[in-house]
Amino acid sequence: MRTHTSAKLPAVAGVGCVGNTSHRAALRPCVQHRIPSHRQNLSLSYPLPCRTMSTSAASTAAAPSAQAAARSDLQQGSASMQVAIQELQQLCQDALKTLGYDDQQALTISEVLLYAQLRNNSNNMVKVVTGGLDKLSDEQAPETQLQTDISAIVNGNHSAGIVVMKQALQLALEKATQSGCGIVGTNHTATGSGAIGYWAKQLADKGMIGIVLSQSPEYVTPHGATEAIFGTNPFAIGVPSESGSVVVDMATSAASWFGLVECDRAGQQVAADVGYDAAGHPTTDPAAIYKGGSIRVFDRSYKGSNIALMIELLAGPLVGGAVEDKLGSKNWGNLMIALHPRIMGDRKKILRDVHLMLARVKGARKAEGVQEIMLPGERGNRLAEQRLTAGKIDIPKSLYQGLKDMVAAGASASAPQPTSTLPHPPITSITPEAASISSTSPTVTSTTPDVTGSSPQPNSISSPSPGLSSTSTVTSTTQGAPSSSTGIPIITSIAPEATQGSDADGGMLGGSASEQESSGRSAEAAASSSGAMPADITGQQQQQFEEDVQGQQHQEQQALQAQQPLPGRRHLSTKLLHPPQSTDDPYEAVSPPLYQTATFGQPSATTNGPYDYTRSGNPTRTQLETQMADLEGADQAFAFASGMAALAAVLRLVGAGKGVVAGDDLYGGTSRLLAQVAPNLGIQVTNVDTTDIRAVEKALVAGHTKLVMLESPTNPRMQICDIATLTQMAHQVGALVVVDNSIMAPTFQQPLALGADISMTSATKFLNGHSDIMGGILSVKGADLAKKVYFTQNAEGAILSPFDCWLCLRGLKTMALRMEAQARNCAILAQALSHHPLITKINYPGLPGSRGHDLNASQATSGGSLFSFETGNVKASQIIAEQTKLFKITVSFGSVSSSISLPCYMSHASIPAEVRAARGLPDHLVRISVGMEHPQDLLDDLDQAMHQAMLAIGQEPVSLTQFAQPQHSEAQLLQKIATLERQLAAKS
């Protein structure tokens, strides 16, 4: 077992075995990789699995020996240097980007590599500079091939193993949280999965029992044989306890492949019992072992061989990994299992017993000369903690230089080719509306005079920033402005609002104002001096950026078809301020008049005017209904006294003896309406998982099902259903479709354009936005259906009062501005919480890679500003909700100020506990509606509340703010603009 330390070396521990598959390939470029010249001949001073190693198991559990100290001196001698950890990780990310990884992939991979680097695990950043993480030409996006409630198989499609494992981790956690068990296998990952202990620790830190097994190519020989059949095949378990997580991980080989390579480079021999040469003879020459030979199992006996075979079977055939020529087929598998302690009994007792077991081991009687019994991973964790506290780490100089060389080589490759100077500099600008980072992504429009003298030709390139929205202004002057060598003026100023997380006070999320200003100046200077993008943007990054732009444009075109204005029509933000007028006002009031009256005088005793009684109609209500119909693309809209009154009117369309198909994750009031009111009307209700197309199809009955009720996202688990597909299915059996669109409102989603018949939006929430009215709006397609809805509204009288209509009209003017700002804040909070160890699951469709993200992006323009998360502990959730200062504990959402709730005790309390449990709605679920406060203040408030919660449940507090990342910065925007300038110059 390894303890992640320089005292524990690969020859015994098999450190870094999974990723070592790629190092073997790096030595055989004809098989897989070609290493660039600037990454050859690296000399890396790492602990080596050489003959001086101790093979005593006791030495691995005791304090560092003299030999270990000597090896540590070797690592940290003249061949090493000290570097800031933050700088090292950023450098690693930049180097990974030169290999073609995008920002998120580079971040994920660098986190796993840093985990190993901090613990002196050989599965570290050296893989980047030696070709161990080079992308394959036939790589495609991973895809889930098989999925059940508790299991899934992910085909990596030759993507990086670490990236695929991150997806497997998310699936395993999701399934274990919902069902108690998550079993996820991966195959066709042609590079290693990184330090396997990292994944086990991630599971344990989330409160799960984690088991991780990994295959690798044929390096290891079964006991009694001399031919390589097994991989180095590491496995790990992670177990939570009262005192924190414990991780036990080990490989089944006597040495790691990478360790042998390093021994060879250092000119040192290995122990005689480590492996065989190609002829099957024992050898101490590491090169003879990895060049056609084989490594023995860790204990050189049938026991180690049996363990290796177990892993081979479970992480190979079971998950679709290859069983022959794994290296040639570029297909080896991984198996990740997450178990929620609750399925094995009392969770608290299990965690307490684990703690007691660990205490027994630590307190065992020590052998002579042993000062301390070390738990697995304890030494490495101590070393990592020391380095993180200091903020610095010693690494080989050659590794640092190798990473720098990669970044420099990538920047050189992306340098612009000489271009002729344009006779007239183009005028470059970004308009405020075009800079909206959501439904209208930043659009750079350049009007370039044609050298032939013809009229200017416009060029427009859209910069994607999905899930976020803002209004920003970037200005450029053409006279006296600094210009690039191509004659294109450089953008000289960016309004504060243009940068993500900025505020008028000069503060900026993710760094001080001075740091951001310095970063912005550096990027601008780089662009000014070269006329191209800054040097730290590589050719591969540019290509990836351009591809992302094209892909995002296509995706946004599909998502925005319903919301792009037709010729002669205006954008939604404009329509909110300039609605169609439904009444004549002789005074042309800027604010619509309020007709606060119950009755209206009539022309005569025998004739009626347009209005007679407010229950039947009121000019203020007509103004609201007319504007909502315009915003939703409806034939008519109707304002009700509440959202539930609106849905109750829809239920009247069904009729006795007929059926309703509805989701199983609905607002509590809707669930109560369907469970307790509908049966009294003779209506049969069937609840299904609307994210499961087949389940919905099975529930639909032609001639019987008359209504399908959908939410997307659902409340409170934020699940996404395919509105267009489900609507088409419902119409085929003669059913109407109503979508509760309260979470998205017409700002982000328009259900009628996706085929739905009725869109219900709660006016209590985002439409009004200030939590001072109750109301619900039904927007309807079709004159006949509208007549039916109006009849019910007038007959039952659940209308919205004139004053509430007037307040809602006032709120609508700022709806787009409010919702975009709230969505920005929400994305920041959700991203930070998704990495926090107290949070076992987060539900937010705006998070890239989250379940439903892609589907939501295809039918909505944002993830919205509502999300929920689970802690696994009701007490922790209660403390978080009660100790926040800026989040009011309320049952509603959509206000300008943030709110928090425990749905099972509030908005969804009317649903029986057993029903909630069956639907995967745990009592510890926390729902947050994010307001317009400054995001840093919201993060700080949540941080202090979570700090108290973790202390209360016996966990070591972890800061939330460390996980927050700015979505954009001035420097990043300048870099993208410089890229676009270069493209425009090249086209000329």
Disulfide bonds with the S-S distance in Angstrom:
none
